[in-house]
Amino acid sequence: MSRVRSVFVGALLAGFGLSLLGGTAVAIPPFQKEFVKMYVKPGSPLEAQFKKVKCNVCHYGKSKKNRNAYGKALEPLLDRKKDKKNVEKIRQALRKVESLPSDPNDPNSPTFGELLRAGKLPASPK
């Protein structure tokens, strides 16, 4: 009985540890799903680009903690745990960042919305 309990406790601790490793990423399916519904039209130039980058629409590199300018603009507007089922809040956040400049250091840069309407990714995945 003691061995079974040890294995069970070990499995629980391992699962908890793994959940901590992946818990900080914002790229979750509901956010991506709404982005696709709003901007990625079948057969569009943006669709081909999106298929190549997927999560890197908002992130760069291998770690999902790394956010590009678009991801940084969305980050304060969405909470991955609280908002993942709130489709309207996700859509409002996506609409809100449309008006922001794609380069935060250049107020004259095209907005994220202008890039998306032109069939381009909102930020470089680097």
PyMOL commands that set and color helices and strands:
alter all, ss='L'
color gray80, all
select helices_A, chain A and resi 2-21+29-39+45-57+69-77+87-98+112-117
alter helices_A, ss='H'
color red, helices_A
deselect
rebuild
show_as cartoon
